[in-house]
Structures are given as structure tokens and as C-alpha cells.
Amino acid sequence: MSGQYSVTASTSGAPGRYVIEGHGKVLLSDSAMVRQIPSVAPGPIELLVAALGSCALASAESDALEHGIAFRTISAVVDATRDEQDETRFSAIHVAISVTGVSASEAPKLLGHLLNQCPIFNTLRRGGGEVTAAIAALP
């Protein structure tokens, strides 16, 4: 599946609270750096880690359908560790997927899509392509 993905993130009027919209969906994000009260919505790091967890679940479920493997539940725990020498990056990210209702021989078949096709997992794993930023002052 290829394509261009775009979201718009805007301030909400409340310090540290942002509205993110894209593809007909809306969600809130909070910034602990700016908010003077506890965050309610996930912050940027939590959104990144959550996106990877969601992709892991969707990938495992897709593989289960493809291979005709019935399961009861799938869960994923994503652990991301900030680099102590460079806090602008993670030193390690690990995805632990648990599947109930499958045999030990069936479980590895549910990892293929994540490892080979998930753009979130593979961008993080390989370092991604070009990432740029720009800012414009508007009247």
C-alpha cells in the first residue's frame, strides 16, 4: 500500500494542547514541556510509540487472516529507551507481541508483516528517508 499521508497539527488555544487532523480523523496531543497541569492526551513520544504498537497489532492480525490462524487475543508492549548521551533519539526500541490461542509453531508466522511491510517499524528500524522542517512567519 503506497501513498501520501498528511496531517495538520494546530494549537488549540490551551497551552500545550494540540489538535491533529488528517484523513477525516481528529485527535488531541499534549506537551509536557508546555502544559503546567498534568497531561491528559498522549504526547508526541507516546503517539510515536503507540503508532508502532498499533502497527504491530494490525500486522499480526493481518498475518493471522492470511495464514488462516485463529487467535483469541493479540497484545503488544512497545518499550522505547531514550539515549542517555543524546536525548534527541532513542537508543533502543523493542516490540513484544503476545498472542493467545495459537501454538508455538504458529506464532512466528504472525511476525512477517511487521518485519517486512510495516512502514512505521521499518522507518524506525532503518532510520528512514529524508526528514526536513521549515517555518514561515505569516501576517
CNS distance restraints for C-alpha pairs under 8 A (distance, minus, plus):
assign (resid   6 and name CA) (resid  22 and name CA) 6.27 0.50 0.50
assign (resid   6 and name CA) (resid  23 and name CA) 7.80 0.50 0.50
assign (resid   7 and name CA) (resid  20 and name CA) 6.60 0.50 0.50
assign (resid   7 and name CA) (resid  21 and name CA) 5.46 0.50 0.50
assign (resid   7 and name CA) (resid  22 and name CA) 4.34 0.50 0.50
assign (resid   7 and name CA) (resid  23 and name CA) 7.52 0.50 0.50
assign (resid   8 and name CA) (resid  20 and name CA) 5.62 0.50 0.50
assign (resid   8 and name CA) (resid  21 and name CA) 5.24 0.50 0.50
assign (resid   8 and name CA) (resid  22 and name CA) 6.33 0.50 0.50
assign (resid   9 and name CA) (resid  18 and name CA) 6.52 0.50 0.50
assign (resid   9 and name CA) (resid  19 and name CA) 5.56 0.50 0.50
assign (resid   9 and name CA) (resid  20 and name CA) 4.30 0.50 0.50
assign (resid   9 and name CA) (resid  21 and name CA) 6.42 0.50 0.50
assign (resid  10 and name CA) (resid  18 and name CA) 5.58 0.50 0.50
assign (resid  10 and name CA) (resid  19 and name CA) 5.29 0.50 0.50
assign (resid  10 and name CA) (resid  20 and name CA) 6.51 0.50 0.50
assign (resid  11 and name CA) (resid  15 and name CA) 7.78 0.50 0.50
assign (resid  11 and name CA) (resid  16 and name CA) 7.70 0.50 0.50
assign (resid  11 and name CA) (resid  17 and name CA) 6.39 0.50 0.50
assign (resid  11 and name CA) (resid  18 and name CA) 4.70 0.50 0.50
assign (resid  11 and name CA) (resid  19 and name CA) 6.31 0.50 0.50
assign (resid  12 and name CA) (resid  17 and name CA) 5.83 0.50 0.50
assign (resid  12 and name CA) (resid  18 and name CA) 5.31 0.50 0.50
assign (resid  12 and name CA) (resid  19 and name CA) 6.05 0.50 0.50
assign (resid  13 and name CA) (resid  17 and name CA) 7.53 0.50 0.50
assign (resid  15 and name CA) (resid  34 and name CA) 6.33 0.50 0.50
assign (resid  15 and name CA) (resid  35 and name CA) 5.84 0.50 0.50
assign (resid  16 and name CA) (resid  30 and name CA) 5.43 0.50 0.50
assign (resid  16 and name CA) (resid  31 and name CA) 4.86 0.50 0.50
assign (resid  16 and name CA) (resid  32 and name CA) 7.12 0.50 0.50
assign (resid  16 and name CA) (resid  33 and name CA) 7.45 0.50 0.50
assign (resid  16 and name CA) (resid  34 and name CA) 4.78 0.50 0.50
assign (resid  16 and name CA) (resid  35 and name CA) 4.77 0.50 0.50
assign (resid  17 and name CA) (resid  28 and name CA) 6.95 0.50 0.50
assign (resid  17 and name CA) (resid  29 and name CA) 5.87 0.50 0.50
assign (resid  17 and name CA) (resid  30 and name CA) 4.61 0.50 0.50
assign (resid  17 and name CA) (resid  31 and name CA) 6.59 0.50 0.50
assign (resid  17 and name CA) (resid  35 and name CA) 7.57 0.50 0.50
assign (resid  18 and name CA) (resid  28 and name CA) 5.61 0.50 0.50
assign (resid  18 and name CA) (resid  29 and name CA) 5.10 0.50 0.50
assign (resid  18 and name CA) (resid  30 and name CA) 6.18 0.50 0.50
assign (resid  19 and name CA) (resid  26 and name CA) 6.98 0.50 0.50
assign (resid  19 and name CA) (resid  27 and name CA) 6.00 0.50 0.50
assign (resid  19 and name CA) (resid  28 and name CA) 4.82 0.50 0.50
assign (resid  19 and name CA) (resid  29 and name CA) 6.52 0.50 0.50
assign (resid  20 and name CA) (resid  26 and name CA) 5.66 0.50 0.50
assign (resid  20 and name CA) (resid  27 and name CA) 5.31 0.50 0.50
assign (resid  20 and name CA) (resid  28 and name CA) 6.05 0.50 0.50
assign (resid  20 and name CA) (resid  29 and name CA) 7.32 0.50 0.50
assign (resid  21 and name CA) (resid  25 and name CA) 5.61 0.50 0.50
assign (resid  21 and name CA) (resid  26 and name CA) 4.53 0.50 0.50
assign (resid  21 and name CA) (resid  27 and name CA) 6.64 0.50 0.50
assign (resid  22 and name CA) (resid  26 and name CA) 6.73 0.50 0.50
assign (resid  28 and name CA) (resid  41 and name CA) 5.95 0.50 0.50
assign (resid  28 and name CA) (resid  42 and name CA) 7.49 0.50 0.50
assign (resid  29 and name CA) (resid  41 and name CA) 5.08 0.50 0.50
assign (resid  29 and name CA) (resid  42 and name CA) 5.25 0.50 0.50
assign (resid  29 and name CA) (resid  43 and name CA) 5.30 0.50 0.50
assign (resid  29 and name CA) (resid  44 and name CA) 6.93 0.50 0.50
assign (resid  30 and name CA) (resid  35 and name CA) 7.44 0.50 0.50
assign (resid  30 and name CA) (resid  39 and name CA) 5.86 0.50 0.50
assign (resid  30 and name CA) (resid  40 and name CA) 7.00 0.50 0.50
assign (resid  30 and name CA) (resid  41 and name CA) 5.30 0.50 0.50
assign (resid  30 and name CA) (resid  42 and name CA) 5.87 0.50 0.50
assign (resid  30 and name CA) (resid  43 and name CA) 4.87 0.50 0.50
assign (resid  30 and name CA) (resid  44 and name CA) 7.60 0.50 0.50
assign (resid  31 and name CA) (resid  35 and name CA) 6.09 0.50 0.50
assign (resid  31 and name CA) (resid  39 and name CA) 7.18 0.50 0.50
assign (resid  31 and name CA) (resid  43 and name CA) 5.44 0.50 0.50
assign (resid  31 and name CA) (resid  44 and name CA) 7.31 0.50 0.50
assign (resid  32 and name CA) (resid  36 and name CA) 7.67 0.50 0.50
assign (resid  32 and name CA) (resid  38 and name CA) 7.49 0.50 0.50
assign (resid  32 and name CA) (resid  39 and name CA) 6.46 0.50 0.50
assign (resid  32 and name CA) (resid  43 and name CA) 7.24 0.50 0.50
assign (resid  35 and name CA) (resid  39 and name CA) 7.13 0.50 0.50
assign (resid  39 and name CA) (resid  43 and name CA) 7.92 0.50 0.50
assign (resid  42 and name CA) (resid  46 and name CA) 5.57 0.50 0.50
assign (resid  42 and name CA) (resid  47 and name CA) 6.16 0.50 0.50
assign (resid  43 and name CA) (resid  47 and name CA) 6.14 0.50 0.50
assign (resid  44 and name CA) (resid  48 and name CA) 6.32 0.50 0.50
assign (resid  45 and name CA) (resid  49 and name CA) 6.22 0.50 0.50
assign (resid  46 and name CA) (resid  50 and name CA) 5.79 0.50 0.50
assign (resid  47 and name CA) (resid  51 and name CA) 5.94 0.50 0.50
assign (resid  48 and name CA) (resid  52 and name CA) 6.49 0.50 0.50
assign (resid  49 and name CA) (resid  53 and name CA) 6.35 0.50 0.50
assign (resid  49 and name CA) (resid  78 and name CA) 6.44 0.50 0.50
assign (resid  49 and name CA) (resid  79 and name CA) 7.81 0.50 0.50
assign (resid  49 and name CA) (resid  80 and name CA) 7.17 0.50 0.50
assign (resid  50 and name CA) (resid  54 and name CA) 6.02 0.50 0.50
assign (resid  50 and name CA) (resid  78 and name CA) 7.71 0.50 0.50
assign (resid  51 and name CA) (resid  55 and name CA) 6.07 0.50 0.50
assign (resid  51 and name CA) (resid 120 and name CA) 7.38 0.50 0.50
assign (resid  52 and name CA) (resid  56 and name CA) 6.12 0.50 0.50
assign (resid  52 and name CA) (resid  78 and name CA) 7.37 0.50 0.50
assign (resid  52 and name CA) (resid 120 and name CA) 6.05 0.50 0.50
assign (resid  52 and name CA) (resid 121 and name CA) 6.24 0.50 0.50
assign (resid  53 and name CA) (resid  57 and name CA) 6.37 0.50 0.50
assign (resid  53 and name CA) (resid  76 and name CA) 5.83 0.50 0.50
assign (resid  53 and name CA) (resid  77 and name CA) 6.76 0.50 0.50
assign (resid  53 and name CA) (resid  78 and name CA) 5.99 0.50 0.50
assign (resid  53 and name CA) (resid  95 and name CA) 7.26 0.50 0.50
assign (resid  54 and name CA) (resid  58 and name CA) 6.20 0.50 0.50
assign (resid  55 and name CA) (resid  59 and name CA) 5.89 0.50 0.50
assign (resid  55 and name CA) (resid 114 and name CA) 7.26 0.50 0.50
assign (resid  55 and name CA) (resid 118 and name CA) 6.72 0.50 0.50
assign (resid  55 and name CA) (resid 120 and name CA) 7.17 0.50 0.50
assign (resid  55 and name CA) (resid 121 and name CA) 7.72 0.50 0.50
assign (resid  56 and name CA) (resid  60 and name CA) 6.17 0.50 0.50
assign (resid  56 and name CA) (resid  76 and name CA) 6.84 0.50 0.50
assign (resid  56 and name CA) (resid  95 and name CA) 7.71 0.50 0.50
assign (resid  56 and name CA) (resid  97 and name CA) 7.46 0.50 0.50
assign (resid  56 and name CA) (resid 114 and name CA) 5.88 0.50 0.50
assign (resid  56 and name CA) (resid 118 and name CA) 7.93 0.50 0.50
assign (resid  57 and name CA) (resid  61 and name CA) 6.09 0.50 0.50
assign (resid  57 and name CA) (resid  74 and name CA) 6.57 0.50 0.50
assign (resid  57 and name CA) (resid  75 and name CA) 6.65 0.50 0.50
assign (resid  57 and name CA) (resid  76 and name CA) 6.63 0.50 0.50
assign (resid  57 and name CA) (resid  97 and name CA) 7.84 0.50 0.50
assign (resid  58 and name CA) (resid  62 and name CA) 5.98 0.50 0.50
assign (resid  59 and name CA) (resid  63 and name CA) 6.17 0.50 0.50
assign (resid  59 and name CA) (resid 110 and name CA) 7.43 0.50 0.50
assign (resid  59 and name CA) (resid 111 and name CA) 7.29 0.50 0.50
assign (resid  59 and name CA) (resid 112 and name CA) 7.87 0.50 0.50
assign (resid  59 and name CA) (resid 113 and name CA) 5.19 0.50 0.50
assign (resid  59 and name CA) (resid 114 and name CA) 5.24 0.50 0.50
assign (resid  59 and name CA) (resid 118 and name CA) 7.18 0.50 0.50
assign (resid  60 and name CA) (resid  64 and name CA) 6.15 0.50 0.50
assign (resid  60 and name CA) (resid  74 and name CA) 7.68 0.50 0.50
assign (resid  60 and name CA) (resid 110 and name CA) 4.66 0.50 0.50
assign (resid  60 and name CA) (resid 111 and name CA) 5.97 0.50 0.50
assign (resid  60 and name CA) (resid 112 and name CA) 7.91 0.50 0.50
assign (resid  60 and name CA) (resid 113 and name CA) 6.94 0.50 0.50
assign (resid  60 and name CA) (resid 114 and name CA) 7.12 0.50 0.50
assign (resid  61 and name CA) (resid  65 and name CA) 6.33 0.50 0.50
assign (resid  61 and name CA) (resid  74 and name CA) 7.70 0.50 0.50
assign (resid  61 and name CA) (resid 110 and name CA) 7.32 0.50 0.50
assign (resid  62 and name CA) (resid  66 and name CA) 6.18 0.50 0.50
assign (resid  62 and name CA) (resid 110 and name CA) 7.98 0.50 0.50
assign (resid  62 and name CA) (resid 113 and name CA) 7.51 0.50 0.50
assign (resid  63 and name CA) (resid  67 and name CA) 6.04 0.50 0.50
assign (resid  63 and name CA) (resid 109 and name CA) 6.90 0.50 0.50
assign (resid  63 and name CA) (resid 110 and name CA) 5.05 0.50 0.50
assign (resid  63 and name CA) (resid 111 and name CA) 7.37 0.50 0.50
assign (resid  63 and name CA) (resid 112 and name CA) 7.10 0.50 0.50
assign (resid  63 and name CA) (resid 113 and name CA) 6.38 0.50 0.50
assign (resid  64 and name CA) (resid  68 and name CA) 5.77 0.50 0.50
assign (resid  64 and name CA) (resid  69 and name CA) 4.72 0.50 0.50
assign (resid  64 and name CA) (resid  70 and name CA) 6.69 0.50 0.50
assign (resid  64 and name CA) (resid  71 and name CA) 7.67 0.50 0.50
assign (resid  64 and name CA) (resid 109 and name CA) 7.70 0.50 0.50
assign (resid  64 and name CA) (resid 110 and name CA) 5.99 0.50 0.50
assign (resid  65 and name CA) (resid  69 and name CA) 6.33 0.50 0.50
assign (resid  65 and name CA) (resid  70 and name CA) 7.82 0.50 0.50
assign (resid  67 and name CA) (resid 109 and name CA) 7.71 0.50 0.50
assign (resid  69 and name CA) (resid 102 and name CA) 7.44 0.50 0.50
assign (resid  69 and name CA) (resid 106 and name CA) 7.40 0.50 0.50
assign (resid  70 and name CA) (resid 101 and name CA) 7.19 0.50 0.50
assign (resid  70 and name CA) (resid 102 and name CA) 6.98 0.50 0.50
assign (resid  71 and name CA) (resid  99 and name CA) 6.94 0.50 0.50
assign (resid  71 and name CA) (resid 100 and name CA) 6.04 0.50 0.50
assign (resid  71 and name CA) (resid 101 and name CA) 4.68 0.50 0.50
assign (resid  71 and name CA) (resid 102 and name CA) 5.68 0.50 0.50
assign (resid  72 and name CA) (resid  99 and name CA) 7.42 0.50 0.50
assign (resid  72 and name CA) (resid 100 and name CA) 5.38 0.50 0.50
assign (resid  72 and name CA) (resid 101 and name CA) 5.10 0.50 0.50
assign (resid  72 and name CA) (resid 102 and name CA) 7.99 0.50 0.50
assign (resid  73 and name CA) (resid  99 and name CA) 5.75 0.50 0.50
assign (resid  73 and name CA) (resid 100 and name CA) 5.30 0.50 0.50
assign (resid  73 and name CA) (resid 101 and name CA) 7.27 0.50 0.50
assign (resid  74 and name CA) (resid  97 and name CA) 7.05 0.50 0.50
assign (resid  74 and name CA) (resid  98 and name CA) 5.67 0.50 0.50
assign (resid  74 and name CA) (resid  99 and name CA) 4.48 0.50 0.50
assign (resid  74 and name CA) (resid 100 and name CA) 6.54 0.50 0.50
assign (resid  75 and name CA) (resid  97 and name CA) 5.72 0.50 0.50
assign (resid  75 and name CA) (resid  98 and name CA) 5.26 0.50 0.50
assign (resid  75 and name CA) (resid  99 and name CA) 6.58 0.50 0.50
assign (resid  76 and name CA) (resid  95 and name CA) 6.62 0.50 0.50
assign (resid  76 and name CA) (resid  96 and name CA) 5.48 0.50 0.50
assign (resid  76 and name CA) (resid  97 and name CA) 4.32 0.50 0.50
assign (resid  76 and name CA) (resid  98 and name CA) 6.21 0.50 0.50
assign (resid  77 and name CA) (resid  95 and name CA) 5.83 0.50 0.50
assign (resid  77 and name CA) (resid  96 and name CA) 5.17 0.50 0.50
assign (resid  77 and name CA) (resid  97 and name CA) 6.53 0.50 0.50
assign (resid  78 and name CA) (resid  93 and name CA) 7.05 0.50 0.50
assign (resid  78 and name CA) (resid  94 and name CA) 5.68 0.50 0.50
assign (resid  78 and name CA) (resid  95 and name CA) 4.52 0.50 0.50
assign (resid  78 and name CA) (resid  96 and name CA) 6.37 0.50 0.50
assign (resid  79 and name CA) (resid  93 and name CA) 5.61 0.50 0.50
assign (resid  79 and name CA) (resid  94 and name CA) 5.24 0.50 0.50
assign (resid  79 and name CA) (resid  95 and name CA) 6.56 0.50 0.50
assign (resid  80 and name CA) (resid  90 and name CA) 6.53 0.50 0.50
assign (resid  80 and name CA) (resid  91 and name CA) 7.86 0.50 0.50
assign (resid  80 and name CA) (resid  92 and name CA) 5.88 0.50 0.50
assign (resid  80 and name CA) (resid  93 and name CA) 4.34 0.50 0.50
assign (resid  80 and name CA) (resid  94 and name CA) 6.55 0.50 0.50
assign (resid  81 and name CA) (resid  90 and name CA) 5.43 0.50 0.50
assign (resid  81 and name CA) (resid  91 and name CA) 5.81 0.50 0.50
assign (resid  81 and name CA) (resid  92 and name CA) 5.35 0.50 0.50
assign (resid  81 and name CA) (resid  93 and name CA) 6.36 0.50 0.50
assign (resid  82 and name CA) (resid  86 and name CA) 7.76 0.50 0.50
assign (resid  82 and name CA) (resid  87 and name CA) 5.73 0.50 0.50
assign (resid  82 and name CA) (resid  88 and name CA) 7.73 0.50 0.50
assign (resid  82 and name CA) (resid  89 and name CA) 6.08 0.50 0.50
assign (resid  82 and name CA) (resid  90 and name CA) 4.22 0.50 0.50
assign (resid  82 and name CA) (resid  91 and name CA) 5.64 0.50 0.50
assign (resid  82 and name CA) (resid  92 and name CA) 7.36 0.50 0.50
assign (resid  83 and name CA) (resid  87 and name CA) 5.23 0.50 0.50
assign (resid  83 and name CA) (resid  88 and name CA) 7.56 0.50 0.50
assign (resid  83 and name CA) (resid  89 and name CA) 5.96 0.50 0.50
assign (resid  83 and name CA) (resid  90 and name CA) 5.03 0.50 0.50
assign (resid  83 and name CA) (resid  91 and name CA) 4.46 0.50 0.50
assign (resid  83 and name CA) (resid  92 and name CA) 7.74 0.50 0.50
assign (resid  84 and name CA) (resid  91 and name CA) 7.90 0.50 0.50
assign (resid  99 and name CA) (resid 107 and name CA) 7.15 0.50 0.50
assign (resid 102 and name CA) (resid 106 and name CA) 6.08 0.50 0.50
assign (resid 102 and name CA) (resid 107 and name CA) 6.34 0.50 0.50
assign (resid 103 and name CA) (resid 107 and name CA) 6.31 0.50 0.50
assign (resid 104 and name CA) (resid 108 and name CA) 7.62 0.50 0.50
assign (resid 105 and name CA) (resid 109 and name CA) 7.92 0.50 0.50
assign (resid 106 and name CA) (resid 110 and name CA) 7.36 0.50 0.50
assign (resid 107 and name CA) (resid 111 and name CA) 7.59 0.50 0.50
assign (resid 108 and name CA) (resid 112 and name CA) 7.67 0.50 0.50
assign (resid 111 and name CA) (resid 115 and name CA) 6.35 0.50 0.50
assign (resid 112 and name CA) (resid 116 and name CA) 5.87 0.50 0.50
assign (resid 112 and name CA) (resid 117 and name CA) 7.80 0.50 0.50
assign (resid 113 and name CA) (resid 117 and name CA) 5.07 0.50 0.50
assign (resid 113 and name CA) (resid 118 and name CA) 6.34 0.50 0.50
assign (resid 114 and name CA) (resid 118 and name CA) 4.87 0.50 0.50
assign (resid 114 and name CA) (resid 121 and name CA) 6.74 0.50 0.50
assign (resid 115 and name CA) (resid 121 and name CA) 7.13 0.50 0.50
assign (resid 115 and name CA) (resid 122 and name CA) 7.07 0.50 0.50
assign (resid 116 and name CA) (resid 122 and name CA) 7.54 0.50 0.50
assign (resid 117 and name CA) (resid 122 and name CA) 7.50 0.50 0.50
assign (resid 118 and name CA) (resid 122 and name CA) 6.11 0.50 0.50
assign (resid 119 and name CA) (resid 123 and name CA) 5.74 0.50 0.50
assign (resid 120 and name CA) (resid 124 and name CA) 6.25 0.50 0.50
assign (resid 121 and name CA) (resid 125 and name CA) 5.98 0.50 0.50
assign (resid 122 and name CA) (resid 126 and name CA) 5.82 0.50 0.50
assign (resid 122 and name CA) (resid 127 and name CA) 7.98 0.50 0.50
assign (resid 122 and name CA) (resid 128 and name CA) 7.59 0.50 0.50
assign (resid 123 and name CA) (resid 127 and name CA) 5.57 0.50 0.50
assign (resid 123 and name CA) (resid 128 and name CA) 4.32 0.50 0.50
assign (resid 123 and name CA) (resid 129 and name CA) 7.61 0.50 0.50
assign (resid 124 and name CA) (resid 128 and name CA) 6.35 0.50 0.50
